[in-house]
Amino acid sequence: MNKEVTHRIAYYLKKVAERISIHPAKRQPRAYKYRNQRLKVYKALRLQQIEKEGYKQ
Protein backbone atom coordinates (compact mmCIF):
# COMPACT_ATOMS: atom_id res chain seq x y z
CA MET A 1 0.00 0.00 0.00
CA ASN A 2 1.68 3.18 -1.18
CA LYS A 3 0.61 6.36 0.53
CA GLU A 4 1.45 9.82 -0.65
CA VAL A 5 4.28 11.66 1.03
CA THR A 6 1.87 14.25 2.42
CA HIS A 7 -0.12 11.56 4.25
CA ARG A 8 3.05 10.11 5.73
CA ILE A 9 4.27 13.55 6.84
CA ALA A 10 0.90 14.20 8.50
CA TYR A 11 1.16 10.86 10.33
CA TYR A 12 4.69 11.68 11.51
CA LEU A 13 3.63 15.11 12.77
CA LYS A 14 0.65 13.62 14.60
CA LYS A 15 2.88 11.11 16.40
CA VAL A 16 5.45 13.77 17.28
CA ALA A 17 2.67 15.97 18.70
CA GLU A 18 1.43 13.05 20.81
CA ARG A 19 4.97 12.45 22.04
CA ILE A 20 5.64 16.03 23.12
CA SER A 21 2.20 16.54 24.66
CA ILE A 22 3.30 14.55 27.73
CA HIS A 23 5.08 16.63 30.34
CA PRO A 24 8.71 15.51 30.79
CA ALA A 25 8.30 15.15 34.55
CA LYS A 26 5.39 12.73 34.17
CA ARG A 27 5.84 9.06 33.54
CA GLN A 28 5.22 8.11 29.93
CA PRO A 29 2.84 5.34 28.92
CA ARG A 30 4.44 1.97 28.30
CA ALA A 31 3.83 2.20 24.54
CA TYR A 32 5.96 5.35 24.38
CA LYS A 33 9.12 3.68 25.69
CA TYR A 34 10.80 3.38 22.28
CA ARG A 35 8.69 5.87 20.35
CA ASN A 36 11.52 8.41 20.06
CA GLN A 37 13.77 5.86 18.34
CA ARG A 38 10.95 4.70 16.06
CA LEU A 39 10.17 8.29 15.09
CA LYS A 40 13.81 8.93 14.20
CA VAL A 41 13.88 5.85 11.96
CA TYR A 42 10.54 6.79 10.40
CA LYS A 43 11.79 10.32 9.70
CA ALA A 44 14.95 9.00 8.02
CA LEU A 45 12.88 6.68 5.82
CA ARG A 46 10.53 9.52 4.87
CA LEU A 47 13.46 11.73 3.87
CA GLN A 48 14.74 8.94 1.63
CA GLN A 49 11.28 8.57 0.10
CA ILE A 50 11.02 12.31 -0.51
CA GLU A 51 14.40 12.38 -2.24
CA LYS A 52 13.53 9.28 -4.28
CA GLU A 53 10.29 10.84 -5.50
CA GLY A 54 12.08 14.02 -6.47
CA TYR A 55 10.49 16.43 -4.03
CA LYS A 56 13.83 17.43 -2.57
CA GLN A 57 16.75 18.57 -4.67
N, CA, C and O of each residue as an XYZ file, in Angstrom:
228
protein
N       0.838     -1.168      0.000
C       0.000      0.000      0.000
C       0.892      1.243      0.000
O       1.585      1.513      0.981
N       0.872      1.971     -1.063
C       1.681      3.177     -1.182
C       0.842      4.396     -0.843
O      -0.182      4.662     -1.473
N       1.287      5.120      0.150
C       0.608      6.356      0.527
C       1.430      7.521      0.015
O       2.640      7.412     -0.183
N       0.758      8.626     -0.194
C       1.451      9.820     -0.648
C       2.341     10.353      0.473
O       2.116     10.092      1.655
N       3.334     11.089      0.071
C       4.279     11.660      1.028
C       3.548     12.576      2.008
O       3.878     12.595      3.194
N       2.580     13.320      1.539
C       1.870     14.251      2.420
C       1.128     13.514      3.532
O       1.069     14.001      4.662
N       0.560     12.345      3.224
C      -0.119     11.563      4.253
C       0.877     11.033      5.288
O       0.586     10.992      6.483
N       2.031     10.637      4.816
C       3.045     10.114      5.729
C       3.622     11.223      6.611
O       3.913     10.996      7.785
N       3.786     12.414      6.049
C       4.268     13.548      6.842
C       3.239     13.905      7.911
O       3.596     14.181      9.056
N       1.969     13.899      7.535
C       0.905     14.196      8.496
C       0.900     13.182      9.635
O       0.716     13.549     10.795
N       1.101     11.910      9.305
C       1.162     10.864     10.327
C       2.337     11.110     11.270
O       2.189     11.021     12.489
N       3.487     11.414     10.711
C       4.690     11.678     11.511
C       4.455     12.855     12.459
O       4.792     12.782     13.641
N       3.882     13.928     11.945
C       3.634     15.111     12.769
C       2.633     14.817     13.880
O       2.770     15.327     14.992
N       1.629     13.998     13.584
C       0.650     13.625     14.597
C       1.322     12.842     15.731
O       1.038     13.080     16.905
N       2.200     11.921     15.382
C       2.884     11.113     16.396
C       3.866     11.952     17.209
O       4.011     11.746     18.414
N       4.532     12.887     16.561
C       5.445     13.774     17.283
C       4.652     14.645     18.258
O       5.079     14.854     19.393
N       3.511     15.146     17.823
C       2.675     15.972     18.699
C       2.194     15.163     19.906
O       2.158     15.682     21.022
N       1.830     13.907     19.692
C       1.434     13.047     20.814
C       2.598     12.881     21.786
O       2.420     12.921     23.003
N       3.776     12.698     21.232
C       4.972     12.451     22.044
C       5.313     13.662     22.911
O       5.640     13.506     24.087
N       5.241     14.849     22.351
C       5.642     16.035     23.120
C       4.511     16.591     23.987
O       4.734     17.513     24.772
N       3.313     16.047     23.856
C       2.202     16.538     24.663
C       2.298     16.073     26.115
O       1.629     16.624     26.989
N       3.126     15.063     26.375
C       3.296     14.552     27.728
C       4.405     15.338     28.421
O       5.507     15.476     27.890
N       4.108     15.840     29.586
C       5.082     16.626     30.339
C       6.292     15.758     30.684
O       6.132     14.599     31.069
N       7.505     16.310     30.549
C       8.711     15.515     30.794
C       8.800     14.942     32.220
O       9.400     13.887     32.426
N       8.220     15.618     33.178
C       8.299     15.148     34.554
C       7.343     13.990     34.831
O       7.507     13.270     35.816
N       6.355     13.810     33.972
C       5.388     12.733     34.169
C       5.880     11.448     33.524
O       6.613     11.468     32.536
N       5.474     10.367     34.088
C       5.837      9.059     33.540
C       5.092      8.829     32.232
O       3.892      9.082     32.129
N       5.820      8.348     31.244
C       5.216      8.113     29.934
C       4.526      6.761     29.904
O       4.915      5.840     30.622
N       3.497      6.644     29.069
C       2.842      5.343     28.918
C       3.828      4.297     28.405
O       4.824      4.634     27.765
N       3.553      3.062     28.684
C       4.444      1.969     28.304
C       4.698      1.933     26.795
O       5.810      1.628     26.364
N       3.689      2.238     26.001
C       3.826      2.198     24.544
C       4.790      3.261     24.025
O       5.254      3.166     22.889
N       5.093      4.253     24.824
C       5.958      5.350     24.382
C       7.436      5.082     24.652
O       8.283      5.911     24.318
N       7.754      3.941     25.248
C       9.123      3.682     25.687
C      10.142      3.841     24.563
O      11.187      4.458     24.768
N       9.864      3.307     23.401
C      10.802      3.378     22.280
C      10.290      4.258     21.143
O      10.811      4.200     20.029
N       9.286      5.062     21.414
C       8.688      5.874     20.353
C       9.687      6.852     19.752
O       9.675      7.070     18.541
N      10.551      7.445     20.571
C      11.520      8.408     20.057
C      12.431      7.770     19.014
O      12.696      8.366     17.970
N      12.911      6.555     19.294
C      13.770      5.858     18.339
C      12.999      5.506     17.071
O      13.520      5.647     15.964
N      11.772      5.053     17.229
C      10.955      4.702     16.058
C      10.671      5.930     15.197
O      10.675      5.846     13.969
N      10.425      7.069     15.841
C      10.168      8.292     15.090
C      11.405      8.741     14.321
O      11.289      9.244     13.204
N      12.580      8.566     14.903
C      13.812      8.928     14.203
C      14.002      8.056     12.964
O      14.365      8.556     11.899
N      13.758      6.765     13.102
C      13.880      5.854     11.961
C      12.840      6.195     10.897
O      13.151      6.222      9.707
N      11.610      6.454     11.326
C      10.538      6.794     10.401
C      10.874      8.073      9.634
O      10.643      8.160      8.428
N      11.419      9.057     10.338
C      11.793     10.322      9.700
C      12.876     10.098      8.647
O      12.807     10.656      7.552
N      13.868      9.288      8.977
C      14.946      9.005      8.021
C      14.397      8.312      6.774
O      14.801      8.630      5.656
N      13.482      7.373      6.967
C      12.878      6.679      5.819
C      12.047      7.636      4.965
O      12.043      7.541      3.737
N      11.347      8.554      5.622
C      10.527      9.520      4.872
C      11.430     10.443      4.066
O      11.104     10.767      2.924
N      12.550     10.874      4.625
C      13.463     11.735      3.875
C      14.005     11.014      2.644
O      14.154     11.618      1.582
N      14.299      9.727      2.787
C      14.740      8.938      1.627
C      13.643      8.854      0.582
O      13.908      8.970     -0.615
N      12.405      8.652      1.033
C      11.281      8.568      0.097
C      11.080      9.896     -0.626
O      10.820      9.918     -1.829
N      11.200     10.988      0.095
C      11.023     12.313     -0.509
C      12.083     12.551     -1.574
O      11.778     13.035     -2.664
N      13.329     12.210     -1.259
C      14.401     12.383     -2.242
C      14.197     11.468     -3.446
O      14.442     11.875     -4.582
N      13.756     10.251     -3.207
C      13.530      9.282     -4.279
C      12.441      9.762     -5.238
O      12.550      9.595     -6.452
N      11.389     10.362     -4.674
C      10.286     10.835     -5.501
C      10.559     12.191     -6.142
O       9.751     12.681     -6.932
N      11.677     12.787     -5.810
C      12.080     14.019     -6.473
C      11.521     15.292     -5.873
O      11.562     16.344     -6.513
N      10.997     15.220     -4.651
C      10.488     16.431     -4.027
C      11.597     17.304     -3.491
O      11.444     18.521     -3.393
N      12.714     16.689     -3.142
C      13.829     17.431     -2.571
C      14.989     17.393     -3.550
O      15.286     16.355     -4.141
N      15.637     18.526     -3.714
C      16.749     18.572     -4.668
C      18.067     18.523     -3.974
O      19.110     18.552     -4.626
